[in-house]
Amino acid sequence: MMRYSSVVLSAGFTGLLSFSLLAVAIGTDYWYIIDVNKPNYTAPDDLSIRSGLWRIYEGAKRSSVIPFFSANMSSLTEVEKQLLGLHHVVVILLPLSLVLLVFGWIFGLVSSLACSPKLLAGSATYFLFCSLFTLSGLLVYIRYSNRAMEEFQQAVSPENLAYVNVSFGWSFAIAWLSYSLEVATGLLLMLAASIILLKGRFDSGVAIARL
């Protein structure tokens, strides 16, 4: 049972860490970064841009809230509507995944205490299901970012694009790490269920041998 304890403790830790990292990722504003390093630029305003799921920061001081469901769709272009639609999907899927992780962690805790293979397998399936929400949200965000970058490239001259460096930020990176830990938690719970089943068969075999 020592091995079983180690596995379920590891699953509890990875599940909790996954929730914490996803919460940090959702709440921070370093998902997408545009660094502008224009030579001989002496104005006080910083041209760099960074964005999160909720706000966009232009330079060090200016920021704006990303419009959500209250946006006036009739005044937007087709491209803007498409971008806003993709963004809506992201801000629904990722917070939903965060909420589901809370229930998954509770379900996993109860299953591990009960030492029930069926409950553990159910918890494992639940965590893997939750990971699909996180993965879908991240993939949609990549699509959203690429589409926004295409529009940015059309609006900026090729000469100025040479001074622009675009990258995903650390908020996006830790969201991917959270997804990886969700999958790891599901696999660890599945392993715990297998350990209980194997132990049960071993104990049954020992009992029969003694007869």
N, CA and C atoms as a LAMMPS dump frame, in Angstrom:
ITEM: TIMESTEP
0
ITEM: NUMBER OF ATOMS
633
ITEM: BOX BOUNDS ff ff ff
-5.0000000000000000e+02 5.0000000000000000e+02
-5.0000000000000000e+02 5.0000000000000000e+02
-5.0000000000000000e+02 5.0000000000000000e+02
ITEM: ATOMS id mol type element x y z
1 1 1 N 0.82 -1.219 0
2 1 2 C 0 0 0
3 1 3 C 0.851 1.263 0
4 2 1 N 2.147 1.115 0.271
5 2 2 C 3.011 2.288 0.262
6 2 3 C 3.066 2.903 -1.132
7 3 1 N 3.143 2.034 -2.15
8 3 2 C 3.201 2.52 -3.52
9 3 3 C 1.899 3.226 -3.893
10 4 1 N 0.774 2.66 -3.475
11 4 2 C -0.522 3.281 -3.739
12 4 3 C -0.594 4.665 -3.103
13 5 1 N -0.121 4.784 -1.866
14 5 2 C -0.136 6.072 -1.178
15 5 3 C 0.698 7.104 -1.923
16 6 1 N 1.852 6.678 -2.411
17 6 2 C 2.72 7.599 -3.143
18 6 3 C 2.047 8.087 -4.421
19 7 1 N 1.374 7.181 -5.101
20 7 2 C 0.728 7.54 -6.362
21 7 3 C -0.416 8.516 -6.135
22 8 1 N -1.274 8.24 -5.148
23 8 2 C -2.418 9.127 -4.924
24 8 3 C -1.967 10.478 -4.368
25 9 1 N -0.897 10.494 -3.569
26 9 2 C -0.365 11.775 -3.1
27 9 3 C 0.203 12.585 -4.26
28 10 1 N 0.868 11.909 -5.166
29 10 2 C 1.392 12.588 -6.354
30 10 3 C 0.255 13.131 -7.209
31 11 1 N -0.82 12.351 -7.342
32 11 2 C -1.98 12.799 -8.109
33 11 3 C -2.63 14.018 -7.454
34 12 1 N -2.723 13.993 -6.121
35 12 2 C -3.288 15.142 -5.415
36 12 3 C -2.447 16.388 -5.599
37 13 1 N -1.138 16.22 -5.573
38 13 2 C -0.238 17.362 -5.743
39 13 3 C -0.311 17.933 -7.154
40 14 1 N -0.272 17.057 -8.165
41 14 2 C -0.327 17.542 -9.541
42 14 3 C -1.675 18.174 -9.863
43 15 1 N -2.751 17.619 -9.285
44 15 2 C -4.069 18.208 -9.497
45 15 3 C -4.175 19.589 -8.895
46 16 1 N -3.664 19.749 -7.677
47 16 2 C -3.698 21.058 -7.019
48 16 3 C -2.802 22.06 -7.739
49 17 1 N -1.627 21.599 -8.172
50 17 2 C -0.708 22.483 -8.882
51 17 3 C -1.283 22.9 -10.228
52 18 1 N -1.963 21.98 -10.893
53 18 2 C -2.602 22.302 -12.165
54 18 3 C -3.647 23.396 -12.001
55 19 1 N -4.465 23.278 -10.949
56 19 2 C -5.469 24.311 -10.677
57 19 3 C -4.799 25.651 -10.403
58 20 1 N -3.767 25.652 -9.576
59 20 2 C -3.094 26.902 -9.206
60 20 3 C -2.473 27.585 -10.424
61 21 1 N -1.813 26.8 -11.269
62 21 2 C -1.168 27.378 -12.455
63 21 3 C -2.195 27.937 -13.434
64 22 1 N -3.303 27.225 -13.619
65 22 2 C -4.331 27.721 -14.533
66 22 3 C -4.972 28.992 -14.001
67 23 1 N -5.173 29.057 -12.677
68 23 2 C -5.727 30.273 -12.071
69 23 3 C -4.79 31.454 -12.275
70 24 1 N -3.492 31.225 -12.09
71 24 2 C -2.507 32.294 -12.311
72 24 3 C -2.497 32.72 -13.774
73 25 1 N -2.54 31.752 -14.678
74 25 2 C -2.521 32.058 -16.109
75 25 3 C -3.726 32.9 -16.514
76 26 1 N -4.907 32.515 -16.035
77 26 2 C -6.122 33.245 -16.387
78 26 3 C -6.095 34.665 -15.829
79 27 1 N -5.505 34.838 -14.652
80 27 2 C -5.532 36.134 -13.987
81 27 3 C -4.4 37.067 -14.362
82 28 1 N -3.412 36.621 -15.133
83 28 2 C -2.28 37.478 -15.485
84 28 3 C -2.365 37.908 -16.947
85 29 1 N -1.563 38.893 -17.306
86 29 2 C -1.698 39.554 -18.603
87 29 3 C -0.444 39.429 -19.462
88 30 1 N 0.12 38.23 -19.494
89 30 2 C 1.295 37.995 -20.324
90 30 3 C 1.061 36.796 -21.244
91 31 1 N -0.079 36.814 -21.919
92 31 2 C -0.405 35.751 -22.857
93 31 3 C 0.254 36.004 -24.214
94 32 1 N 0.247 37.245 -24.634
95 32 2 C 0.754 37.599 -25.962
96 32 3 C 1.528 38.896 -25.854
97 33 1 N 2.724 38.904 -26.403
98 33 2 C 3.609 40.058 -26.246
99 33 3 C 4.107 40.508 -27.618
100 34 1 N 4.004 41.812 -27.861
101 34 2 C 4.546 42.42 -29.077
102 34 3 C 5.588 43.451 -28.648
103 35 1 N 6.854 43.149 -28.883
104 35 2 C 7.956 44.058 -28.547
105 35 3 C 8.356 44.839 -29.794
106 36 1 N 8.406 46.145 -29.647
107 36 2 C 8.803 47.02 -30.749
108 36 3 C 10.138 47.663 -30.381
109 37 1 N 11.161 47.35 -31.15
110 37 2 C 12.505 47.905 -30.919
111 37 3 C 12.922 48.752 -32.111
112 38 1 N 12.277 49.889 -32.229
113 38 2 C 12.538 50.777 -33.355
114 38 3 C 13.787 51.599 -33.085
115 39 1 N 14.778 51.585 -33.985
116 39 2 C 16.005 52.36 -33.746
117 39 3 C 15.739 53.864 -33.823
118 40 1 N 16.519 54.59 -33.054
119 40 2 C 16.434 56.049 -33.029
120 40 3 C 15.08 56.562 -32.556
121 41 1 N 14.355 55.71 -31.806
122 41 2 C 13.061 56.14 -31.258
123 41 3 C 13.303 56.791 -29.906
124 42 1 N 12.972 58.068 -29.794
125 42 2 C 13.278 58.825 -28.573
126 42 3 C 12.043 59.289 -27.819
127 43 1 N 10.856 58.992 -28.321
128 43 2 C 9.636 59.432 -27.625
129 43 3 C 9.512 58.691 -26.295
130 44 1 N 8.862 59.327 -25.305
131 44 2 C 8.752 58.692 -23.975
132 44 3 C 7.829 57.485 -23.944
133 45 1 N 6.892 57.397 -24.888
134 45 2 C 5.924 56.301 -24.867
135 45 3 C 6.56 54.998 -25.345
136 46 1 N 6.278 53.939 -24.616
137 46 2 C 6.732 52.6 -24.997
138 46 3 C 5.785 52.043 -26.053
139 47 1 N 6.331 51.53 -27.146
140 47 2 C 5.503 51.025 -28.234
141 47 3 C 5.102 49.568 -28.052
142 48 1 N 5.648 48.904 -27.058
143 48 2 C 5.375 47.482 -26.865
144 48 3 C 3.945 47.258 -26.357
145 49 1 N 3.431 46.07 -26.674
146 49 2 C 2.061 45.706 -26.296
147 49 3 C 2.076 44.318 -25.671
148 50 1 N 1.327 44.143 -24.614
149 50 2 C 1.115 42.816 -24.033
150 50 3 C -0.364 42.672 -23.71
151 51 1 N -0.837 41.454 -23.781
152 51 2 C -2.26 41.245 -23.535
153 51 3 C -2.5 39.976 -22.743
154 52 1 N -3.596 39.982 -22.003
155 52 2 C -4.071 38.802 -21.298
156 52 3 C -5.42 38.414 -21.858
157 53 1 N -6.192 37.709 -21.077
158 53 2 C -7.526 37.329 -21.522
159 53 3 C -8.538 38.441 -21.298
160 54 1 N -8.178 39.418 -20.454
161 54 2 C -9.144 40.427 -20.063
162 54 3 C -8.73 41.849 -20.434
163 55 1 N -7.408 42.114 -20.532
164 55 2 C -6.937 43.473 -20.787
165 55 3 C -5.788 43.472 -21.781
166 56 1 N -5.628 44.611 -22.45
167 56 2 C -4.497 44.854 -23.34
168 56 3 C -3.737 46.062 -22.81
169 57 1 N -2.417 45.93 -22.702
170 57 2 C -1.566 47.019 -22.21
171 57 3 C -0.702 47.536 -23.353
172 58 1 N -0.826 48.818 -23.62
173 58 2 C -0.02 49.47 -24.638
174 58 3 C 0.993 50.355 -23.927
175 59 1 N 2.257 49.919 -23.941
176 59 2 C 3.272 50.648 -23.196
177 59 3 C 3.159 50.365 -21.717
178 60 1 N 3.672 51.28 -20.916
179 60 2 C 3.699 51.073 -19.47
180 60 3 C 2.459 51.604 -18.766
181 61 1 N 1.719 52.505 -19.42
182 61 2 C 0.644 53.196 -18.703
183 61 3 C -0.742 52.961 -19.294
184 62 1 N -0.836 52.836 -20.598
185 62 2 C -2.148 52.74 -21.23
186 62 3 C -2.646 51.298 -21.246
187 63 1 N -3.892 51.13 -20.871
188 63 2 C -4.506 49.795 -20.885
189 63 3 C -5.97 49.93 -21.263
190 64 1 N -6.51 48.862 -21.807
191 64 2 C -7.919 48.843 -22.182
192 64 3 C -8.49 47.458 -21.948
193 65 1 N -9.771 47.421 -21.623
194 65 2 C -10.46 46.16 -21.375
195 65 3 C -10.879 45.555 -22.71
196 66 1 N -10.645 44.279 -22.884
197 66 2 C -11.077 43.593 -24.097
198 66 3 C -12.595 43.446 -24.043
199 67 1 N -13.312 43.898 -25.07
200 67 2 C -14.778 43.816 -25.033
201 67 3 C -15.24 42.372 -25.055
202 68 1 N -16.268 42.107 -24.25
203 68 2 C -16.781 40.751 -24.186
204 68 3 C -18.179 40.7 -24.793
205 69 1 N -19.112 40.117 -24.117
206 69 2 C -20.435 39.909 -24.673
207 69 3 C -21.254 41.196 -24.76
208 70 1 N -20.779 42.27 -24.12
209 70 2 C -21.493 43.538 -24.179
210 70 3 C -21.102 44.367 -25.397
211 71 1 N -20.18 43.879 -26.209
212 71 2 C -19.725 44.644 -27.363
213 71 3 C -20.85 44.805 -28.382
214 72 1 N -20.869 45.966 -29.046
215 72 2 C -21.869 46.247 -30.078
216 72 3 C -21.433 45.575 -31.377
217 73 1 N -22.004 44.438 -31.669
218 73 2 C -21.58 43.639 -32.807
219 73 3 C -21.897 44.317 -34.13
220 74 1 N -22.935 45.144 -34.174
221 74 2 C -23.345 45.763 -35.432
222 74 3 C -22.314 46.751 -35.965
223 75 1 N -21.494 47.299 -35.085
224 75 2 C -20.499 48.285 -35.507
225 75 3 C -19.155 47.656 -35.85
226 76 1 N -19.038 46.341 -35.772
227 76 2 C -17.768 45.656 -36.001
228 76 3 C -17.69 45.101 -37.419
229 77 1 N -16.469 44.984 -37.914
230 77 2 C -16.252 44.354 -39.209
231 77 3 C -16.341 42.842 -39.055
232 78 1 N -16.36 42.139 -40.18
233 78 2 C -16.446 40.683 -40.123
234 78 3 C -15.234 40.079 -39.43
235 79 1 N -14.06 40.647 -39.686
236 79 2 C -12.84 40.147 -39.043
237 79 3 C -12.907 40.382 -37.536
238 80 1 N -13.362 41.559 -37.129
239 80 2 C -13.477 41.86 -35.706
240 80 3 C -14.497 40.955 -35.029
241 81 1 N -15.576 40.646 -35.713
242 81 2 C -16.566 39.722 -35.171
243 81 3 C -15.973 38.329 -35.001
244 82 1 N -15.173 37.914 -35.98
245 82 2 C -14.534 36.6 -35.894
246 82 3 C -13.56 36.538 -34.725
247 83 1 N -12.768 37.597 -34.57
248 83 2 C -11.814 37.647 -33.463
249 83 3 C -12.533 37.651 -32.118
250 84 1 N -13.595 38.426 -32.028
251 84 2 C -14.341 38.495 -30.772
252 84 3 C -15.002 37.155 -30.464
253 85 1 N -15.479 36.463 -31.504
254 85 2 C -16.074 35.149 -31.297
255 85 3 C -15.064 34.134 -30.783
256 86 1 N -13.859 34.146 -31.359
257 86 2 C -12.809 33.253 -30.884
258 86 3 C -12.428 33.572 -29.445
259 87 1 N -12.367 34.864 -29.132
260 87 2 C -12.013 35.267 -27.769
261 87 3 C -13.075 34.833 -26.779
262 88 1 N -14.34 34.915 -27.184
263 88 2 C -15.432 34.46 -26.313
264 88 3 C -15.267 32.983 -25.953
265 89 1 N -14.888 32.186 -26.94
266 89 2 C -14.707 30.75 -26.7
267 89 3 C -13.611 30.515 -25.662
268 90 1 N -12.504 31.272 -25.788
269 90 2 C -11.382 31.106 -24.861
270 90 3 C -11.785 31.459 -23.434
271 91 1 N -12.459 32.607 -23.265
272 91 2 C -12.791 33.063 -21.909
273 91 3 C -13.952 32.279 -21.3
274 92 1 N -14.565 31.394 -22.082
275 92 2 C -15.555 30.466 -21.524
276 92 3 C -14.89 29.147 -21.154
277 93 1 N -14.097 28.606 -22.058
278 93 2 C -13.512 27.284 -21.851
279 93 3 C -12.519 27.238 -20.698
280 94 1 N -11.609 28.208 -20.617
281 94 2 C -10.562 28.14 -19.593
282 94 3 C -11.105 28.346 -18.178
283 95 1 N -11.943 29.354 -17.913
284 95 2 C -12.527 29.437 -16.562
285 95 3 C -13.406 28.241 -16.226
286 96 1 N -14.111 27.695 -17.229
287 96 2 C -14.92 26.501 -16.984
288 96 3 C -14.031 25.331 -16.579
289 97 1 N -12.904 25.186 -17.255
290 97 2 C -11.956 24.131 -16.894
291 97 3 C -11.45 24.317 -15.473
292 98 1 N -11.24 25.563 -15.073
293 98 2 C -10.772 25.849 -13.713
294 98 3 C -11.803 25.402 -12.674
295 99 1 N -13.071 25.685 -12.935
296 99 2 C -14.136 25.278 -12.014
297 99 3 C -14.243 23.751 -11.961
298 100 1 N -14.147 23.105 -13.116
299 100 2 C -14.235 21.648 -13.16
300 100 3 C -13.093 20.988 -12.394
301 101 1 N -11.932 21.635 -12.391
302 101 2 C -10.79 21.079 -11.666
303 101 3 C -11.051 21.02 -10.158
304 102 1 N -11.785 21.989 -9.646
305 102 2 C -12.106 21.992 -8.21
306 102 3 C -12.899 20.733 -7.85
307 103 1 N -13.935 20.454 -8.636
308 103 2 C -14.748 19.266 -8.371
309 103 3 C -13.952 17.997 -8.628
310 104 1 N -13.077 18.026 -9.615
311 104 2 C -12.247 16.863 -9.893
312 104 3 C -11.319 16.538 -8.742
313 105 1 N -10.746 17.57 -8.139
314 105 2 C -9.84 17.346 -7.015
315 105 3 C -10.59 16.749 -5.828
316 106 1 N -11.81 17.247 -5.575
317 106 2 C -12.623 16.711 -4.478
318 106 3 C -13.007 15.265 -4.758
319 107 1 N -13.413 14.996 -5.989
320 107 2 C -13.794 13.639 -6.392
321 107 3 C -12.597 12.698 -6.282
322 108 1 N -11.423 13.179 -6.677
323 108 2 C -10.222 12.358 -6.587
324 108 3 C -9.835 12.059 -5.154
325 109 1 N -10.015 13.048 -4.279
326 109 2 C -9.704 12.848 -2.858
327 109 3 C -10.604 11.788 -2.241
328 110 1 N -11.908 11.893 -2.518
329 110 2 C -12.859 10.903 -1.988
330 110 3 C -12.548 9.514 -2.537
331 111 1 N -12.213 9.442 -3.818
332 111 2 C -11.925 8.153 -4.447
333 111 3 C -10.683 7.507 -3.852
334 112 1 N -9.653 8.323 -3.603
335 112 2 C -8.41 7.776 -3.055
336 112 3 C -8.59 7.308 -1.616
337 113 1 N -9.4 8.02 -0.837
338 113 2 C -9.664 7.604 0.534
339 113 3 C -10.501 6.328 0.583
340 114 1 N -11.407 6.195 -0.401
341 114 2 C -12.255 5 -0.448
342 114 3 C -11.51 3.792 -1.016
343 115 1 N -10.38 4.042 -1.671
344 115 2 C -9.59 2.956 -2.297
345 115 3 C -10.445 2.125 -3.255
346 116 1 N -11.334 2.812 -3.964
347 116 2 C -12.233 2.129 -4.891
348 116 3 C -11.688 2.237 -6.312
349 117 1 N -11.409 1.104 -6.967
350 117 2 C -10.896 1.152 -8.344
351 117 3 C -11.858 1.851 -9.299
352 118 1 N -13.152 1.621 -9.127
353 118 2 C -14.133 2.232 -10.02
354 118 3 C -14.171 3.747 -9.83
355 119 1 N -14.16 4.192 -8.576
356 119 2 C -14.169 5.631 -8.316
357 119 3 C -12.883 6.29 -8.799
358 120 1 N -11.755 5.611 -8.595
359 120 2 C -10.478 6.151 -9.057
360 120 3 C -10.439 6.248 -10.58
361 121 1 N -10.937 5.227 -11.246
362 121 2 C -10.994 5.261 -12.71
363 121 3 C -11.926 6.375 -13.183
364 122 1 N -13.036 6.553 -12.452
365 122 2 C -13.952 7.647 -12.794
366 122 3 C -13.305 9.009 -12.601
367 123 1 N -12.552 9.166 -11.513
368 123 2 C -11.835 10.427 -11.271
369 123 3 C -10.792 10.683 -12.351
370 124 1 N -10.092 9.616 -12.752
371 124 2 C -9.088 9.745 -13.8
372 124 3 C -9.723 10.197 -15.112
373 125 1 N -10.851 9.573 -15.45
374 125 2 C -11.566 9.949 -16.677
375 125 3 C -12.038 11.392 -16.602
376 126 1 N -12.486 11.8 -15.426
377 126 2 C -12.959 13.173 -15.239
378 126 3 C -11.825 14.169 -15.472
379 127 1 N -10.635 13.903 -14.919
380 127 2 C -9.508 14.814 -15.104
381 127 3 C -9.083 14.88 -16.573
382 128 1 N -9.083 13.745 -17.24
383 128 2 C -8.743 13.748 -18.661
384 128 3 C -9.793 14.511 -19.466
385 129 1 N -11.049 14.416 -19.037
386 129 2 C -12.116 15.184 -19.681
387 129 3 C -11.904 16.677 -19.463
388 130 1 N -11.538 17.056 -18.238
389 130 2 C -11.258 18.467 -17.947
390 130 3 C -10.107 18.999 -18.796
391 131 1 N -9.114 18.143 -19.002
392 131 2 C -7.952 18.578 -19.782
393 131 3 C -8.341 18.929 -21.213
394 132 1 N -9.407 18.312 -21.725
395 132 2 C -9.858 18.626 -23.075
396 132 3 C -10.371 20.061 -23.167
397 133 1 N -11.012 20.548 -22.101
398 133 2 C -11.467 21.936 -22.078
399 133 3 C -10.275 22.889 -22.111
400 134 1 N -9.259 22.583 -21.299
401 134 2 C -8.064 23.423 -21.271
402 134 3 C -7.355 23.399 -22.619
403 135 1 N -7.191 22.208 -23.173
404 135 2 C -6.521 22.08 -24.471
405 135 3 C -7.286 22.825 -25.559
406 136 1 N -8.595 22.681 -25.568
407 136 2 C -9.409 23.364 -26.575
408 136 3 C -9.277 24.878 -26.444
409 137 1 N -9.303 25.381 -25.192
410 137 2 C -9.152 26.811 -24.979
411 137 3 C -7.81 27.325 -25.468
412 138 1 N -6.745 26.571 -25.236
413 138 2 C -5.41 26.981 -25.668
414 138 3 C -5.28 26.958 -27.19
415 139 1 N -5.842 25.942 -27.813
416 139 2 C -5.773 25.859 -29.27
417 139 3 C -6.577 26.975 -29.928
418 140 1 N -7.724 27.285 -29.361
419 140 2 C -8.522 28.402 -29.893
420 140 3 C -7.782 29.723 -29.693
421 141 1 N -7.076 29.864 -28.566
422 141 2 C -6.314 31.095 -28.341
423 141 3 C -5.196 31.241 -29.374
424 142 1 N -4.565 30.139 -29.739
425 142 2 C -3.531 30.192 -30.782
426 142 3 C -4.15 30.659 -32.094
427 143 1 N -5.317 30.131 -32.427
428 143 2 C -6.02 30.549 -33.636
429 143 3 C -6.368 32.032 -33.562
430 144 1 N -6.864 32.458 -32.424
431 144 2 C -7.216 33.871 -32.211
432 144 3 C -5.989 34.774 -32.37
433 145 1 N -4.873 34.389 -31.784
434 145 2 C -3.649 35.193 -31.854
435 145 3 C -3.104 35.265 -33.276
436 146 1 N -3.115 34.135 -33.975
437 146 2 C -2.622 34.117 -35.35
438 146 3 C -3.484 34.99 -36.262
439 147 1 N -4.787 34.926 -36.04
440 147 2 C -5.698 35.758 -36.859
441 147 3 C -5.479 37.237 -36.565
442 148 1 N -5.304 37.576 -35.302
443 148 2 C -5.045 38.971 -34.937
444 148 3 C -3.71 39.445 -35.507
445 149 1 N -2.717 38.559 -35.523
446 149 2 C -1.412 38.924 -36.076
447 149 3 C -1.498 39.156 -37.575
448 150 1 N -2.32 38.394 -38.268
449 150 2 C -2.506 38.599 -39.7
450 150 3 C -3.059 39.995 -39.979
451 151 1 N -4.014 40.418 -39.16
452 151 2 C -4.579 41.755 -39.317
453 151 3 C -3.544 42.826 -38.972
454 152 1 N -2.738 42.571 -37.968
455 152 2 C -1.689 43.52 -37.57
456 152 3 C -0.662 43.689 -38.69
457 153 1 N -0.29 42.602 -39.333
458 153 2 C 0.696 42.661 -40.404
459 153 3 C 0.171 43.429 -41.61
460 154 1 N -1.136 43.352 -41.844
461 154 2 C -1.723 44.093 -42.952
462 154 3 C -1.788 45.589 -42.662
463 155 1 N -1.886 45.92 -41.367
464 155 2 C -2.019 47.333 -40.993
465 155 3 C -0.673 48.033 -40.839
466 156 1 N 0.419 47.282 -40.692
467 156 2 C 1.744 47.858 -40.471
468 156 3 C 2.607 47.636 -41.71
469 157 1 N 3.379 48.633 -42.061
470 157 2 C 4.24 48.536 -43.236
471 157 3 C 5.345 47.501 -43.02
472 158 1 N 5.825 46.861 -44.094
473 158 2 C 6.906 45.865 -43.958
474 158 3 C 8.16 46.439 -43.307
475 159 1 N 8.433 47.735 -43.531
476 159 2 C 9.613 48.347 -42.924
477 159 3 C 9.509 48.359 -41.403
478 160 1 N 8.33 48.687 -40.9
479 160 2 C 8.138 48.725 -39.444
480 160 3 C 8.043 47.333 -38.838
481 161 1 N 7.553 46.349 -39.626
482 161 2 C 7.461 44.981 -39.117
483 161 3 C 8.828 44.393 -38.798
484 162 1 N 9.859 44.92 -39.436
485 162 2 C 11.206 44.422 -39.19
486 162 3 C 11.658 44.686 -37.763
487 163 1 N 11.039 45.651 -37.09
488 163 2 C 11.418 45.996 -35.717
489 163 3 C 10.467 45.393 -34.685
490 164 1 N 9.55 44.539 -35.149
491 164 2 C 8.533 43.969 -34.255
492 164 3 C 8.867 42.514 -33.958
493 165 1 N 8.858 42.173 -32.683
494 165 2 C 9.078 40.793 -32.247
495 165 3 C 7.829 40.315 -31.504
496 166 1 N 7.219 39.26 -32.007
497 166 2 C 5.965 38.749 -31.447
498 166 3 C 6.214 37.398 -30.792
499 167 1 N 5.657 37.195 -29.612
500 167 2 C 5.843 35.921 -28.913
501 167 3 C 4.705 35.706 -27.918
502 168 1 N 4.488 34.436 -27.58
503 168 2 C 3.57 34.125 -26.489
504 168 3 C 4.32 34.321 -25.171
505 169 1 N 3.587 34.796 -24.155
506 169 2 C 4.205 35.108 -22.872
507 169 3 C 4.153 33.961 -21.882
508 170 1 N 4.634 34.246 -20.67
509 170 2 C 4.723 33.194 -19.655
510 170 3 C 3.347 32.765 -19.144
511 171 1 N 2.352 33.63 -19.226
512 171 2 C 1 33.224 -18.819
513 171 3 C 0.498 32.088 -19.7
514 172 1 N 0.757 32.209 -20.995
515 172 2 C 0.377 31.163 -21.949
516 172 3 C 1.157 29.878 -21.683
517 173 1 N 2.426 30.027 -21.336
518 173 2 C 3.283 28.859 -21.079
519 173 3 C 2.809 28.072 -19.862
520 174 1 N 2.45 28.775 -18.785
521 174 2 C 2.032 28.041 -17.593
522 174 3 C 0.633 27.454 -17.758
523 175 1 N -0.157 28.017 -18.679
524 175 2 C -1.448 27.385 -18.99
525 175 3 C -1.214 26.03 -19.66
526 176 1 N -0.21 25.944 -20.528
527 176 2 C 0.149 24.664 -21.131
528 176 3 C 0.684 23.698 -20.079
529 177 1 N 1.45 24.209 -19.128
530 177 2 C 1.952 23.359 -18.053
531 177 3 C 0.801 22.833 -17.212
532 178 1 N -0.193 23.68 -16.971
533 178 2 C -1.377 23.243 -16.232
534 178 3 C -2.086 22.111 -16.97
535 179 1 N -2.204 22.247 -18.285
536 179 2 C -2.838 21.181 -19.081
537 179 3 C -2.057 19.872 -18.938
538 180 1 N -0.732 19.956 -18.998
539 180 2 C 0.106 18.753 -18.867
540 180 3 C -0.098 18.093 -17.513
541 181 1 N -0.232 18.899 -16.471
542 181 2 C -0.431 18.357 -15.129
543 181 3 C -1.823 17.76 -14.959
544 182 1 N -2.807 18.303 -15.663
545 182 2 C -4.142 17.696 -15.643
546 182 3 C -4.091 16.282 -16.213
547 183 1 N -3.403 16.143 -17.35
548 183 2 C -3.264 14.819 -17.957
549 183 3 C -2.489 13.886 -17.026
550 184 1 N -1.417 14.403 -16.416
551 184 2 C -0.619 13.589 -15.492
552 184 3 C -1.454 13.133 -14.301
553 185 1 N -2.319 14.009 -13.794
554 185 2 C -3.187 13.649 -12.669
555 185 3 C -4.128 12.516 -13.054
556 186 1 N -4.724 12.611 -14.237
557 186 2 C -5.607 11.553 -14.706
558 186 3 C -4.891 10.221 -14.84
559 187 1 N -3.676 10.253 -15.377
560 187 2 C -2.914 9.016 -15.549
561 187 3 C -2.488 8.428 -14.208
562 188 1 N -2.141 9.287 -13.252
563 188 2 C -1.763 8.799 -11.924
564 188 3 C -2.947 8.15 -11.21
565 189 1 N -4.121 8.736 -11.343
566 189 2 C -5.313 8.142 -10.732
567 189 3 C -5.659 6.815 -11.399
568 190 1 N -5.43 6.737 -12.703
569 190 2 C -5.651 5.471 -13.398
570 190 3 C -4.665 4.409 -12.906
571 191 1 N -3.429 4.838 -12.669
572 191 2 C -2.422 3.916 -12.124
573 191 3 C -2.809 3.453 -10.726
574 192 1 N -3.343 4.38 -9.913
575 192 2 C -3.776 4.013 -8.564
576 192 3 C -4.893 2.973 -8.613
577 193 1 N -5.828 3.15 -9.558
578 193 2 C -6.912 2.165 -9.707
579 193 3 C -6.35 0.799 -10.093
580 194 1 N -5.336 0.793 -10.962
581 194 2 C -4.719 -0.476 -11.378
582 194 3 C -4.008 -1.161 -10.212
583 195 1 N -3.371 -0.354 -9.36
584 195 2 C -2.67 -0.912 -8.198
585 195 3 C -3.656 -1.599 -7.255
586 196 1 N -4.81 -0.978 -7.028
587 196 2 C -5.829 -1.573 -6.153
588 196 3 C -6.341 -2.888 -6.747
589 197 1 N -6.578 -2.892 -8.053
590 197 2 C -7.06 -4.115 -8.698
591 197 3 C -6.028 -5.241 -8.609
592 198 1 N -4.768 -4.895 -8.872
593 198 2 C -3.72 -5.908 -8.809
594 198 3 C -3.54 -6.443 -7.397
595 199 1 N -3.638 -5.538 -6.413
596 199 2 C -3.507 -5.971 -5.019
597 199 3 C -4.655 -6.895 -4.634
598 200 1 N -5.867 -6.575 -5.13
599 200 2 C -7.009 -7.425 -4.835
600 200 3 C -6.854 -8.819 -5.423
601 201 1 N -6.333 -8.884 -6.648
602 201 2 C -6.111 -10.19 -7.276
603 201 3 C -5.015 -10.956 -6.553
604 202 1 N -3.984 -10.228 -6.133
605 202 2 C -2.89 -10.885 -5.41
606 202 3 C -3.375 -11.455 -4.085
607 203 1 N -4.181 -10.647 -3.356
608 203 2 C -4.708 -11.137 -2.074
609 203 3 C -5.621 -12.326 -2.266
610 204 1 N -6.422 -12.314 -3.355
611 204 2 C -7.309 -13.439 -3.63
612 204 3 C -6.501 -14.699 -3.944
613 205 1 N -5.42 -14.506 -4.712
614 205 2 C -4.569 -15.645 -5.046
615 205 3 C -3.91 -16.233 -3.823
616 206 1 N -3.451 -15.374 -2.915
617 206 2 C -2.828 -15.848 -1.681
618 206 3 C -3.835 -16.618 -0.829
619 207 1 N -5.085 -16.104 -0.777
620 207 2 C -6.117 -16.762 0.021
621 207 3 C -6.441 -18.144 -0.531
622 208 1 N -6.504 -18.242 -1.884
623 208 2 C -6.816 -19.531 -2.496
624 208 3 C -5.681 -20.517 -2.282
625 209 1 N -4.428 -19.998 -2.351
626 209 2 C -3.272 -20.869 -2.17
627 209 3 C -3.24 -21.435 -0.757
628 210 1 N -3.689 -20.663 0.197
629 210 2 C -3.684 -21.126 1.594
630 210 3 C -4.738 -22.193 1.823
631 211 1 N -5.809 -22.156 0.988
632 211 2 C -6.828 -23.194 1.118
633 211 3 C -6.276 -24.494 0.572
